Amino acid sequence: MQKQWIHQELELLKQPFYHRVASLLHLTQGETILHIGCHEGYLTRILAEHGAIVSGWDPNAKLIDYCQSFDLNGGILPTYH
């Protein structure tokens, strides 16, 4: 339980940076992105929130399981492999 809380706190701290990265990419609605090395999926989810269709890939199966546990409040969910 505490480990998930720490991950949630870290995600909140990283969001301003990742939203800035997403805005610098000038994404168009429905643009397709492959995020290689997505780790915990922070940037992957934010790119999806900005309208991109995102697939995240990471070699660590535990990280992929963690990524798949998120819901974007009815938004377009990234896929993870």
N, C-alpha and C positions, 0 to 999 in steps of 0.2 A: 504494500500500500504506500509506504513512504517513498519507495523508488519511483512509482508512477507520479506522485506529487512533485518530486524533484524534477522529473522530465517535463511536467506541465509548467513549472516555474521557469525552467530554462527556455521553454518554447516562448513564453511571454516576453522574456528578455531579448530573444533573438528576432522577434517579429518586426520591429521597426527597420532593422537592417535588411531583412529579406523582402519586406514590402518595397523598400527603396530599390533593391536589385530588380525586382519584378517590374517596377515602373521604368527603370532604365532600359529594359528590354523592349519597351513599346509593343507589347503583345496585342494581337488582334483577337477578337472573340473567336474561339474554336481553333486557334492555332495549335498544332501538334508539337509536343516537346517530349524527348526522351531524356530523362535525368539519370545519368549513370553515376553510381556512387551516392545514392540518395540518403543513406544513413538512416536517421530517425524520420525523414520525410518532411522536415520543416519547410524547406524551400519548395518541395514538390507540392505540398498542400496550398501554399500561398500562390504559386503559379496557377493552380486550379481555381483558386478564389478570384484570380484576375482574368478568368475566362478561358484559359488554355486547357487543352485536352492533354493530360500529362500521364506518362508512364514512368514510374521510378524503378530503377534496378539497383540492387545491392547484392554482393555475394554472401552477406551474413543473413541467414534464414531467420534468426531471432529479431533482427532489425525489421525485416519484411513483415513478420508477425505483428510487431509493434505498430508499424505504419498502417496495417490493415485494420487496426482497432479504432481508428478515428472516423468520425462522421462529420461532413462539412455542412451540417444543418440543412440537408436537402439539396446541397449544391452538387455539381458534377465531381464525383470522387475520382482521384487518381487511381490508376491500377499499379500494382507492385509485383515485381518478378524477382 
